[in-house]
Amino acid sequence: MKVNVTGEHIALDEIAKANGVELSATKEFQAKVNKAHDFLVGEIKSGKPIYGVTTGYGESGKNYLLYDEAKILQINLFRFHGCGVGRNLSEEESFYMTLIRMISLSKGYSGISYNLLKRLELMVNERILPVVPEQGSVGASGDLTPLSYLAAAIAGEREVFYQGKIRKTADVYKELNIEPYIMQPKETLAIMNGTATMSAIATHSMKRFETFMGAYTSFIAGIFELLNADDTPLQPLVHEVKPFEGQISIAKEILAKIEGTKLTHSREERYDDFFNEDSLNIQDRYSIRCTPQVLGVVMDNLTMSKKWVETEINAVNDNPVIDGENEKIYTTGNFYGGYVAHAMDTLRISVANVADLLDKQFAILVDHKYNRGLGENLKLSDKNYFHGFKAMQITLSSLSADVMMNITPASVFSRPTESMNQDKVSMGTTAAIHFKNQLPNLENMLAIAMMGLAQAVDIREKKGISPHLEKVYNTLREEIEPLVEDRRMDFDIAKVVDLIRSGKLG
């Protein structure tokens, strides 16, 4: 879907689903954007020192430049910031970054021209997207180094993704008869002095985590069934009396997914069977029973984080702020990415709790002492020389440690830079990268768990399972075979990760 950029608020869910953009062409919108630009140009020509436009940057803000020199300054700004390192952002992350910067600049308080927005529209829709090394930002003064790659691509320099390949921007422009864009005063600063990189990584990663959570609740619903759990902890009254929205939604989702099962117990059945089964505890372990309480916090943190990132995307977050209507210039610090940093740090702690919970749930599923007849390591064969999911559990558990180690908050590691001008910074991009880096391990964990879930369905001979579990089982079995004899499992794990990312297991 295309998002309409009009200067008005755009919901994060719309941005996450976008595949293109339509820029408003109304006279009113163009006039609002150009008014701030024209006012700024007039101030420059009058000889006023304006930060980052007719002065140097940061500690060099005491250096004054003439109007003609200001254009050279904009070119040099993106050139000297071309020092990013590490892996490149994915093409989808680069798409989000370009779109997000366009949305912020469309508010009309950055002093840019309407022509710059048109160039960004072209790049988004033609998918001429900057190749951006992900490391090199401290998150204030904005994402300077990563966004310099966007500014350079606009001007026809460096490299871009185009039609599935990385190519020189100049070659793509020549092929498409596009002239390199000439930056007007402040336009490079307006592009670079924002939070679009951290917001893009956050948007992409939260979308991926939401998809993961849909599949994860399917797994949890499945183990409620296959471990013959008591469904009392999922009942509405339990959560109405502790009314956290996330907790209520998780319980409701799991309860809906077990609808139609004949394998779970009610509280009354537990009471009736208590004296007849020596191994029957009156209630299930915390990792089963407390799932809504554990994951409710995670979902509420995700909701809060999405709200903060959405606000950031729709904000004016460069410096200075240009009010063309009232002809005022505000030197400020909206480029500080603190909200994104804290959102990502919070989600990293949340993800660690998810990994810990999943590790414990799978440990119960494979352990014959606790899995209510599913046997040792979910073996389908009775031969003692086969091992079932023994090594798979070790891999899953090791991955949980990898996820849980990565929770030290980046936002407390503010690094003073640039002659102590940037002496307190957000580290928002670092926090977003670390959140992103947790997700592959989490997806691999769930892939192993889902394979174990399908194995347990085979052991139960598919009897009494819910329609939802049957659907999940059939989707898995279309890709992977049951584990009877010992074999390598790494390729199967990768196949199930693809299923998780596709949303088919949600």
Secondary structure, DSSP 8 states (H G I E B T S, - for coil): -EEEESSS---HHHHHH-SEEEE---HHHHHHHHHHHHHHHHHHHTT---TTTTB-SGGGGG-B--HHHHHHHHHHHHHHT---EEEE--HHHHHHHHHHHHHHHTTS-S---HHHHHHHHHHHHHT-EE--EEE---SSSSSHHHHHHHHHHHTT-SEEEETTEEEEHHHHHHHHT-------TTHHHHHHSS-HHHHHHHHHHHHHHHHHHHHHHHHHHHHHHHTT-B-GGGSHHHHHSS--HHHHHHHHHHHHHTTT-SSSB-HHHHHHHTTT-TT--SS--HHHHTHHHHHHHHHHHHHHHHHHHHHHHTS--SSSEEETTTTEEE---TT--HHHHHHHHHHHHHHHHHHHHHHHHHHHHH-TTTSSS--GGG-S---TT--TTHHHHHHHHHHHHHHHHTTS-GGG----BTTTTB-S---HHHHHHHHHHHHHHHHHHHHHHHHHHHHHHHHTTTTT--HHHHHHHHHHHTT-----S----HHHHHHHHHHHHHTTT-
